[in-house]
Amino acid sequence: MKKLCSLVAIVCLVNISFAQLTVTTNPSSATICAGNSVSITASATPVGYTTSAITNNPYDPTLYATTILVDQLGTYTGGTPYTEPLSFGTLDDGRWDNITIPFTFRFYGNTFNAVNVSTNGWIGLGSTNSTATGYGVVLPNAAAPNNVIHAITCDLTFAGASNAAVLQYFTVGSSPNRKFVFDYSNLKFLSSSGTANVQVILYETTNIIEIHTTSCTNTGASGLFKAQGIENSTGSLASVSTGRNNTQSWSGMPNAYRFTPDNINFTWSPATGLNTTTGATVVATPASTTTYTVSALNPSNGNTGNTTVTVTIDPASNTMAAVAGGAQICQNISVSPGGTSYRDGNCNIIATITPAGGSPVTNSIFTCVKVDTGANKRGTSTLYLARKYDIEPLLNPYPATSTANITLYYKQSEFNNYNTKATDSGFKLLPTGPADAAGIGNLLLRQFHGTGTNPTNYTGPSQDFTTATSGFTVTWNATRSWWEVVVPVTSFSGFYISSAPASVLPISMEYFKGVQQNNKHLLNWKANCTSASVTFEIQRSTDGHQFTTIKSITASQLRCSQPFDYTDETPENGINYYRIKMVDVDGKSTYSNTISLTLKTRGIDLLNISPNPVTRENAVLKMNAFEKAQVNIIITDFTGRVLQNQTVQVIPGANQVTLNTYTMAPGTYHVTVFSPGESPKHCAC
């Protein structure tokens, strides 16, 4: 007999030692783009609660902004009775569903963001339950309702003209220490004149539940059995207030009970890509596909458990967005303080923007890439790489002082294509491979400020970056087989790759700029000359493409080293683009940078729509306005049928308007902009 008892004792000990927690994660697995993050929350069951008596101290609803579900006599609604429509049943046996909790609440090891409330005195965790009654049973009970806080579960009613019952909820405090409060005032029992006043409080972060019972006057009523406590999702576990497990007589009021959950400790491994290795919730940003193990421990009883969750990096993350001759690819999302990789809908990389410098960029950034069929001069004397970027914060006007480090991506094949044309065009070669230090030194990144679509029509000046520029780097990524060019910038716009000239030009422009004054455009420049003489042809354009010479100045080598000025007395209405063609004594020519000045009169000019064509996304219409005005934008199909009509306010300067094209069927549409006192402006998308 003793041996048998010993054996039984050992078996009991073994069962206790190996008791397990069931651990789950939300999500159970995830696929993300490289550089992106996913939040993972672990849960463990079963979880027990410690019940303790505390001082009754409910919150006063009159001190908070409450949401009323029922106020039969208008006590809180200015004397006008009010009832929020029920999701199910009647005011005798009914339920309100999908009431949002202002924070994530953990109940018996599972997380919830909503509750459902019965007219019979209980609150269900989750969006709904299968019953509105549930009274008259001893807890725990497998029958519905489950996942329930039993505030005062009984046969209650909110019906009747003389019923003074009030049910309302409100939030107290601020994150991460908020309390979500349900207040029951003057609850009426169906077959009794008695009433009750009960309040339920849910605590953020700690997940503690409190039930405060201020009064209950039906203790002598026959047959009115009441329950107070909490019950899990299967009706297999419950914690109840002392003497209130479906009992008729309650005593000791006012009083209150606190239900404190077991504190489950979670640990995560490996640490690679995680913001923390402890706690129920982690943020994973793995560089490659990673399987994480989360282990749970209940220190109150030693129960343990674990599970795994795999975060897969989408293979397309290692592919560059845009193809030669294809459409412009864009993404518009807010940049995070730690940096954001902008990608297309298939995870292909566009560019990476990391706020840095004296005025780190914030908010949404419109980040686009387009690849021409090959390297070309794009209307200038400079040869440019096929891949080009346009990056603009979506603020109007965007801050010219915003700073960041931008990573741009290029293929070796694109460098090779450039090199096939470089020698004939008078430019040095870009790197022919990762070890080509000379080619890396030749690389020049030209940034064009303002708005525009190619190097000839950006509204602001240009700026050059080379490996001699502080913070500018050109690196071969052997893992991804692409080039990464990192450039520190102030403000944003267009980015184009070129290279250093193959030989020193006899004429070079030190600066070329201009200002508007009294409706005239004052231009000034300074050149460096080794030629015996030079001719400066001042050229003007209204579209940034077709230029006309408006003045020609010939100077000796000595005069060429001094500054020049020229005033355009009669600029065109709207945007005027200027450049200078420099011709040396041998007839060889080169061009300055292009600047733009706007004659501030009336009307608007359309710049472009991007992306174009648009496919299942919203397009952005860019325009220059010369005055503050209200304009109408109409989208029509080829039959002239109006599909959209929106009115926007524009301000002088660059404007960007988002067009709701996401829901439109693929096709070509006309965009017409009407501004006061001006003929309509058209474009197609």
Secondary structure, DSSP 8 states (H G I E B T S, - for coil): -HHHHHHHHHHHHHHHHT-B-EEEEESSEEEE-TT--EEEEEEEE---EEEEEE------GGGS--EEEEETT-TTTTT--EE---SEE-SSSEEEEEEEEEEEEEETTEEEEEEEEETTSEEEESS--S-S---S--SS-SSS--SEEEEEESSEE--STT---EEEEEEES-TTS-EEEEEEEEEEETTSS-EEEEEEEEETTT--EEEEEEEE--TT-TT--EEEEEE-TTSS-EEEEEEEEEES---S-SEEEEEEE---EEEEE--TTBS-SBSSEEEE--SS-EEEEEEEEETTTTEEEEEEEEEEE-GGGGSBS--TT---EEEEEE--TT-EEEE-TT--EEEEEEE-SSSB--SEEEEEEEE-SS-B-TTSSS-B-SEEEEEEES-SS--TT-EEEEEEEE-HHHHHHHHHHHHHHTB----SSTT-HHHHHHEEEEEEESS-SSTTT-SS-EEEE-TTSTT-EEEEETTTTEEEEEEEEES-EEEEEEE-BSS--SEEEEEEEEEEETTEEEEEEEEEE-SSEEEEEEEEESSSSS-EEEEEEEEEHHHHTS-EEEEESS--SEEEEEEEEEEETTS-EEE---EEEEE--S-EEEEEEESSS--SS-EEEEEEESS-EEEEEEEE-TT--EEEEEEEEE-SEEEEEEE--TTS-SS--EEEEE-TTS--EEEE-
